Amino acid sequence: MSKRTILVVDDEEAIVRSLSGVLSDEGFHVETAKDGESALKALDTSSPPDLVLLDVWMPGIDGMEVLSRLRAKGMTLPVIVMSGHGTIETAVKATKLGAYDFIEKPLSIDKVMLAVGHALERDRLATEVAELKQKVEQKYRMIGESAIIKDLREQIAQVAPSNGWVLVTGENGTGKELIARAVHRESKRASQPFVEVNCAAIPEELIESELFGHEKGSFTGAHGMKRGKFEQAAGGTLFLDEIGDMSLKTQAKILRVLQERKFTRVGGAETIEVDVRIVAATNKELPAEIAANRFREDLYYRINVVPFKAPPLRERREDIPRLVEHFLTELCRENGRPLKKLSSPALQILLAYPWPGNVRELRNVVERMVILCRGIEIGAPDVPEDVRHGAAKATGSPIPVAGAATAGIGGAAAPAELMAAFGAATLRDARAGFEKEYLAKKLAEFGGNVSRTAEAIGLERTNLHRKMKVYGLVR
């Protein structure tokens, strides 16, 4: 493990010598600077130090100016300010400029080492949090470049900066949570909490406590005060997932809080005001639920300010190759397997399958193939049998899995249009080429009847019309 580097900036040679000796004995690599100008040069490198011990009063550029310039450049490394003329005003100014700590001279070596240890530990934790946040954002980003996904991204970019509440509808496995997180990530509340509530998973008798919190002793088992999800999400976004599965009783309580923007904990008397943005999601058709007296109409109109529709995978088949590539990379890493690739016959099957479970089902299938396939290349025989049968049923013809293979383990030769797609210069060209040939053949198969073709391939008629225009298939 490489040594952590500390830059000591002071115009008093005795202090520099003393600190350098102690820090070196503690295993740090020490660099020194005798004034502010030298310090700025030492910081303006491709390998800046991990921490700075900075004197305030120096000839020329003083320590406060050094700290100010350092922060202006966006450098976030911890800085401990030292001063022999310490005042509350100086300490406050240093803190406002972003100093981690302020130590008065004459220096106590114990205090210096304690401050150094705490500063480096906090910096390490901040780095870990930033890395974890980046991993989470990568995990929850929307994959795909289809027209329908591009339109969705544009809608999110337009709506997210506002405070408008959002209702996301769509089938199971379509990625409703990804839309909710994208709205939060691109909003003015992005630095505040994103709190998720699975309305279908919380028992009826506990949901009030889960949402609004409770006071100690308010019911059996309430051994302490608990903050509810509304309180946890203060200033940020509250994601009410599967809101259509809430009971009418809970819906009434939620509606009251949404209208008044305040509540009391279970067993409490204090009224708590809360500012949250609501993003709700459901796989149910709420107008039908309202007609069946299973969902409150007033709650529906309260949350349905900006509606979003998560598209099913069958309406964005051109994204399947990109999704498969993403899942292969992610799942091979998670399962400790070498990076695998998909043969063209296997991809042919995945493109033909109707995916009733949408993207979630696709991910599960890819994970199963990653785990069970012994080779580096996943061939058609490695595709689960139910997926192969589903693809055959959808296309009306058997999907070959044996014979002379063009690529992969035991895979059959891919059709000409698929092989042409694999020879394309870019992934986008490959998808477009395959989709154009596929749609042209299907339209010919149904005598140019757009409605019958759309129904057969699981695509909405308007989407098929749009694609026909893009590919010049309109007669």
N, C-alpha and C positions, 0 to 999 in steps of 0.2 A: 504494500500500500504506500503510495507516494506521500511525502510530508506535506502538511498544510503550510502555506506561506503567509507570513505576517509582515506588513510594512510598518516600520516604526519611523514616525516623522517628528523630529524635535531638533531645535537649534542648540540644545545643551548636550555636549558630547558625553558628559558623565551619565546622563539619563539614558541616552542611546546605547552606551556601552553596557550599562547595568541591565536594561531590558533585553538587549540582544543576548547577553549571557544566560539569563534566566530562561528565556523562551527557547534558546537552543538546547539547554539542558532538559527541557520538557519535550523535546523531539520536534520542534517547529523549525522550518527553514525561515531565516530572518533576512529581510532586506531593509535598508535604511535610507533616509533622506534628511538633509539638514535644513531644508526650507520648503516653502509651498511650491515653488517652481519645480524643484527636483522631484517633489512628490507627484505632481501632475504628470511629469515625464514618465515616472515609474508606473503610474496607473494607465498611461496611454500605450498599452502593449497588448499583444494577442493573448498573453497569459498574465492577467492581473492577479494580485494577491487575494487570499481568502478573507483577510481582515486587515483593517488599518487602525493603528494606535496614533492618534493625531493631536499634536499640541496646538493650542489656540494662538498664543502670542509668539509670532515669528516675524523676522524682518521680511519686507516685501509682501508677498501674498500670504495672508494669515490663514489659520486653520479653518475659520468659518467660510472664507472664500473658496478654499480647496474643497470643502464639503459641499458647498453650493454648486460648484462646477461639476463635481463628480455626480451629483444627483441629476443635474441638468442633462448630462449625457446618458441618463438612464441606467447608470451603474447602481446595483442594489446591494453590493457587498457590505457587510456590517462595519461600522466605524465607531470606535470608542474615543471620545474626545477627552483630552487631559488639559488642565489649566492650573497655574499657580496663583491666578487671580480670580478664583471661582466665585461667581455670584449667581443668585437665582435667575437673574435676567439672562446671563450667559448660558446657563444650563437649559433654560426654556428655549432660547434661540437655537441651540444645537439640536435639541429634540425636534423642533419644528422643521429643521433642515434635514432630518432623517438620521440623526445619530442614534446608535443603539443604547449608549450609556455615556455618562459624564463622570469623570474621576478627578478629584482635586489633588493638587500637589501640596506637600511632598507625598509621593506615591507610596502606597502600601502594596508590596509585591503580592500579598495574599489577595487583596481586592482586585488587582489587575488580572491575576490568573483566574479568579472566579468569574470576572466579567468576560474575559476571553473565552473561557469554556462555555458559558451560557450563550454568548453571541454566536459562536460557531455551531452549537447545538441547535439554536433557533434557525440559523441559516440552513442547516442540513434538513431540518423538518420542513421548512418552507420550500426547499427544492423538491423534497419527496412529495409534498402536497401538490406542487405544480405539475410534477410528472404524472401523478395519479389522476389529476384533473384532465391532463392531456389524453391519457389512456381512456378515461371514461368518455371524453368527447369523441375519440376515434371509434370507440365501441358503439356509440349511439348516433353516428352520422349516417345519413341516407346514401345508399350506394345506387348508382344508376345515372344514365344520361339520356333516357328515353324522353320523348316530348312531354309525357304526362308528369314525369318527375321534375323536369325543368320548369314546367308551369307551377308545380307545387312549391318549388324553391322560391320562385318569384313571388308567389302569394305570401309565403312566410316572411320574406324580406320586406314586403310592404306592410304586413300586419304587425310583426313583432315589435317594432319601436313604439307602438301605441300601447294603451292600457286596456284595449278591448278584450273582453272575455272570449274564449274560443271553445267551440264544440267540435271534436274530431269523431267522425263516424267511419265505419269500415268493418270488414270481416275480420275474424280472428286471424292473427298472424300477419297482418298487412303492415304493421309498424306504426300504430297510432302513437305509441310512446315516443318514437323517434320524432314525430311531428311536434309533440308537446315539448320535448327537450329542445328542439330547434327553435321554437317560438321563444322559449326562455333564454336560450343562449344568445340570440340576436336581439334581445330586448334590453331596455335600460336597467332591468333588474338582474342582469346576468351575474353580477357579483354577489347577489343575495341568494338565499336558499331555494332549491328546487325540491319540494317535498311531495312524495307520491303516496296516495292512499288507494289501495285496492278495495273498492267498495264491496266486491263480491266475496272477499276472503275474510271479512271481519264479522263475527257473530253479532246478531241484532242487539243482544244485551250489552255488548261492549263498544259498539260503534260510537255512542255519544261520548264515552270517556276517551276513545281513541281520537276523535275529532276535536273535542273541546278541552280535554284534560280533566283532572279531578284533584280534590283536596285530600289530605291525609285523613283517613277514617271515614270517608264519605260512603264507603260500602265495604263489605267483607273482602279482605285482600288488598285494600288500598293502604299500604303501609307508609306511603309518603306522597308528597305532592307530585303530580305529573303534568307536564305541559303537553297539550294536544297538538294535533297536526296544524291547525289554524295558527296557533301561537308560534310553532316552530317555523312556519313559512312566512312570518311577518317580514314585510318589505320585499318578498320574493314571489314565487309562483307555487300555487297549490294545484297538483294534478289529481283530479278525481277520476280514477280509472274505473271503467265499467259502472258508471253512474246509473245506468239503466237497471242494475240489479239491486239498488237500494229499495228498502221498504217504503211505503207511503208515509209511515210515521217518521222515519229518518229524513225523508225528503222535505217534510214540513219544517223540521228543525233546521235543516241546511238552508232552506229558503229564507227563514227568518234571519239567520246570521248574514246571508248574502245581501239581504235588503238593508239591514241595520248596521252591518259591518262591526258588530260587537257581540259579545257573548259572555257567559259566566261558566267557570269550570263546574263540573259535577260536584255538588256538596259545598260550593263556594257562594260568596255573596258579592265579591268584587266584579264589577263590569270591566271587561277587557276590550279595548278597541283594537282593531287589527286592519292592516292594509295589505291585502294579498291580491294577486291576479289569478283568476280561476281559469284553468284549462281542463275541460272535462272530455271524457272519451267513452264510447259505447259501441258494441257490435250489434245493438238492437236498433230497429226502426222506431224511434221514439214517437212519431205521430201515430203509429199503429198501437204502441203501448198506451198512449193517451186515450185512444178510442176504446181500448180494453180496460180502462180505469186502473192501469198498473203504473202510470207515471203522471205526475202533476203537470198540467198544462202551463201553469204560471211559472213553475221552475224551469220548464223547457224554454220558455221565452226569455227567462232571466239569464240563462247560460248560453243560449244560442245567438250571441251577438255576431260572431264571425264564424261561419261554418267551414270546416275542412273535410275533404273526403280522402281517406287513405285508399289508394287504388289496389285492387287485387293483382296478384302476380300475372294472371292470365292476360291482363290488359297491358302489360309491360314486359312481354317475353324477351324483347331485345336486351333487357337488362340482365337476363339469366347468366350469360357468360361472365359478365363483370362481377355479379354476386358470387358465382361459383369460385372465381379467382380469389376474391376477398375472403370467403369462408375457408378455402383450402389453406391460404397463408395463415389465417388466424387459428384454425383448428389443428393444423400440423404443429404449430408452435405450442399450443396449449397441451397437446397430447404427447409432446416430446418425440414427434415423428419427423423424418426428413421431408422436405417439401415435395409433395406429390403433384402430378399433373393429370389432366383429364384427357382421355383419347377422344377423337372426333366421333366415333360411334356412340360413346357414352354421352357426349354432349348432345348428339342427335336425339337420344331418348329423353334427356332432361328438357330439351326444347319442346318436345311433343307432348309431354305429360301435362295434365290440366292444373295441377297444384291446388287442390281444394283447401289445403292448409297454408297456402301462400308462402311468404318468405320464411316463416318459422319452420314449415315443413321442409323447405329446400335446405335450410341450415342443418336440420336433423339428418336428412339423407346424406349430405356431404360429410357430416361427422361420422356417420355409420360407415361410409366408404373409406374414410381416412383410417378408421380403426381396424376394419376387417380386411382391407386390401393389403396384400403382403408386398406387392411390388411398388415401384415408384410411380408407374403410370396406372391410372384407374381405367379399366376397360369396360366394355358393355356388360360382360358377365358379372362385374363387381357392382353394378347398379342393382339395388334391391328388386326382388321379383315383382312386388306389388307395383312399383314404379314402372317397370318394363311392361307389365300387363296394362296398366293405365294408359301408357303412351300408345300401345298397340290399339287399344279400344278407341282412343281419341282420334287416331289417324285412320282407323278402319282397315289397317293392314298390319301384319306381324312386324315387329321390330327385330331384325336379325342380330344375333349375338355370337354367332360362330361362323367360321369359314375364313377366307383369305382376308387378313386384316391389313388396313393401310397404316394403322398405328395402334398401339396399346396392346393389352394382354387379351388375346383371343377375340379381338373386336372384328366385326365385319367391315367390309369396305363401305365407306361413307358415300352418300349420294354425291353426284357431280357438283351440285350447287354448294354443298357443305365443304367439299374439298377446295372449291374455288374460293370460298370465304376464308379458309385457312391460309390461302396464298395472298390474301390482301395485305396491303402495306400497314394498316393500323387496325386496332380492334374495332373502332367505329365503322371503318369501311367493311370489315368482315361481317359485323352484325347487319349493316344495311344491305349488303349483297345477299346474305342468306334470307333476310326477311322479304326482300323484293321477290326473289325466286319462289319462296314459299307461298306468298300471297298470290302471285301470278298463277301458280299451279292450282291453288285452292279455288280461285275465281273461275278458272277454266273448268275445274271439276264440277262446279255448280252452275255452269253455263252463264257466268257473269252475274248471277243473282247475288246482290250485295247482302241482303237480309239473311238468306240461307247460309252464305259463306260466313258471315259474322257469327251466326248462331253455332255453326259447326266448329269454328276455331276458338270459341269462347271470348269473343271480342265485341265490345259495343259497336253498334252500326256507325255511330258518328266517328268513333276512333278509326274504324276501318276506312271510312270515306277520307279522313284526313291522311292516312297512310297512303292510300291510293293516289292522292294528289301529289304527295311528296315524291313517290316513286314513279310517277308518270303512268299509272295503270288505269287512269280514267279514260273510258272510250268516248 
